[in-house]
């Protein structure tokens, strides 16, 4: 007896009007999002009500791959906080990567209590090596494509920072540096440029990492922002021929260590006056003036200021509109924070491949999130003059 019902797959195979189905799915999804956002804002669009908790702030476009084909969605944005529809499964790639790493660790005999608890919490009682291979292959292919993609155009600003993870190697647990590079291109857009893993942050490591980025097309770099890693400054000069900005936050932390507990507040206030200047010449003059004022009572602090002056004030030579984003590695802190949060769940990685899989998936998601943002990280008008491309550098013409 033939069943009177059919599942969605059978319906899609038999229908001749796929466009109608896509429109129906898109309409339904849009209505679901409107209902969810209305619940979050406390009022319908354009309605003034005392119960309103939030306001809408435009839309961002997103494609949704369904069995009926690609559906174009307009995801509402909120003025305060963020919204993402549940049916699109946010963080899906990274969560798959997390699953793959835990499964691989389990199979390779890393049967610590934490891994067992995680496996049970995910509802897994056992899995074959072939299943793990298929899952890892799917993720590794996407991550590899992302991390080796060509870098086109100029990248005036690059941020570099490293975090550490624990990895099993030759029967030992060792600490590995995971370096992440983020850049802003001549269009004012922010992207994750790449990542690498090393045993330490020596000059040879930085040289190798920056050369890989250069081979992929990284060029037009004017300023590199990072902490004072050993050997990094020399590597930047040799590979990128760019100015180095020493992270102001880390520099202040190191500087105030020479002030003592009672003198830190006064010293910090004095030094901050240099950062408040309008141009590079005034900032350097004020920096030297403060160093001379502090020298009689805090000679070590003053000597540190003498040494750090050129590197910590390098950002003052760039457009004033960019300086709040150039003086430190803070633009990378959120990314690093998310990487640490996810990697701490795993604790100890079974191998370097698992680190690349998990961290690469997180960076891929972060890059996708930046790519759908409507606003540029830096305006086109302020960043275009920094480009080496004569077409990009041309002034805007009124039409």
Rosetta blueprint (number, residue, H / E / L):
1 X L
2 X L
3 X L
4 X L
5 X L
6 X L
7 X L
8 X H
9 X H
10 X H
11 X H
12 X H
13 X H
14 X H
15 X L
16 X L
17 X L
18 X H
19 X H
20 X H
21 X H
22 X H
23 X H
24 X H
25 X H
26 X H
27 X H
28 X H
29 X H
30 X H
31 X H
32 X H
33 X H
34 X H
35 X H
36 X H
37 X H
38 X H
39 X H
40 X H
41 X H
42 X L
43 X L
44 X L
45 X L
46 X L
47 X L
48 X L
49 X L
50 X L
51 X L
52 X L
53 X L
54 X L
55 X L
56 X E
57 X E
58 X E
59 X E
60 X E
61 X E
62 X E
63 X E
64 X E
65 X E
66 X E
67 X L
68 X L
69 X E
70 X E
71 X E
72 X E
73 X E
74 X E
75 X E
76 X E
77 X E
78 X E
79 X L
80 X L
81 X L
82 X L
83 X L
84 X L
85 X L
86 X H
87 X H
88 X H
89 X L
90 X L
91 X L
92 X H
93 X H
94 X H
95 X H
96 X H
97 X H
98 X H
99 X H
100 X H
101 X H
102 X H
103 X H
104 X H
105 X H
106 X H
107 X H
108 X L
109 X L
110 X L
111 X L
112 X L
113 X H
114 X H
115 X H
116 X H
117 X H
118 X H
119 X H
120 X H
121 X H
122 X L
123 X L
124 X L
125 X L
126 X L
127 X L
128 X L
129 X H
130 X H
131 X H
132 X H
133 X H
134 X H
135 X H
136 X H
137 X H
138 X H
139 X H
140 X H
141 X H
142 X H
143 X H
144 X H
145 X H
146 X H
147 X H
148 X L
149 X L
150 X L
151 X L
152 X L
153 X L
154 X L
155 X L
156 X L
157 X E
158 X E
159 X E
160 X E
161 X E
162 X E
163 X E
164 X E
165 X E
166 X E
167 X E
168 X E
169 X E
170 X L
171 X L
172 X E
173 X E
174 X E
175 X E
176 X E
177 X E
178 X E
179 X E
180 X E
181 X E
182 X E
183 X E
184 X E
185 X L
186 X L
187 X L
188 X L
189 X L
190 X E
191 X E
192 X E
193 X E
194 X E
195 X E
196 X E
197 X E
198 X E
199 X L
200 X L
201 X L
202 X L
203 X H
204 X H
205 X H
206 X H
207 X H
208 X H
209 X H
210 X H
211 X H
212 X H
213 X H
214 X H
215 X H
216 X L
217 X L
218 X L
219 X L
220 X L
221 X L
222 X L
223 X E
224 X E
225 X E
226 X E
227 X L
228 X L
229 X L
230 X L
231 X L
232 X H
233 X H
234 X H
235 X H
236 X H
237 X H
238 X H
239 X H
240 X L
241 X L
242 X L
243 X E
244 X E
245 X E
246 X E
247 X L
248 X H
249 X H
250 X H
251 X H
252 X H
253 X H
254 X H
255 X H
256 X H
257 X L
258 X L
259 X L
260 X H
261 X H
262 X H
263 X H
264 X H
265 X H
266 X H
267 X H
268 X H
269 X H
270 X H
271 X H
272 X H
273 X H
274 X H
275 X H
276 X L
277 X L
278 X L
279 X L
280 X H
281 X H
282 X H
283 X H
284 X H
285 X H
286 X H
287 X H
288 X H
289 X H
290 X H
291 X H
292 X H
293 X H
294 X H
295 X H
296 X L
297 X L
298 X L
299 X H
300 X H
301 X H
302 X H
303 X H
304 X H
305 X H
306 X H
307 X H
308 X H
309 X H
310 X H
311 X H
312 X H
313 X L
314 X H
315 X H
316 X H
317 X H
318 X L
319 X L
320 X H
321 X H
322 X H
323 X H
324 X H
325 X H
326 X H
327 X L
328 X L
329 X L
330 X H
331 X H
332 X H
333 X H
334 X H
335 X H
336 X H
337 X H
338 X H
339 X H
340 X H
341 X H
342 X H
343 X H
344 X H
345 X H
346 X H
347 X L
348 X E
349 X E
350 X L
351 X L
352 X H
353 X H
354 X H
355 X H
356 X H
357 X H
358 X H
359 X H
360 X H
361 X H
362 X H
363 X H
364 X H
365 X H
366 X H
367 X H
368 X H
369 X H
370 X H
371 X H
372 X L
373 X L
374 X L
375 X L
376 X L
377 X L
378 X L
379 X L
380 X H
381 X H
382 X H
383 X H
384 X H
385 X H
386 X H
387 X L
388 X L
389 X L
390 X H
391 X H
392 X H
393 X H
394 X L
395 X L
396 X L
397 X L
398 X L
399 X L
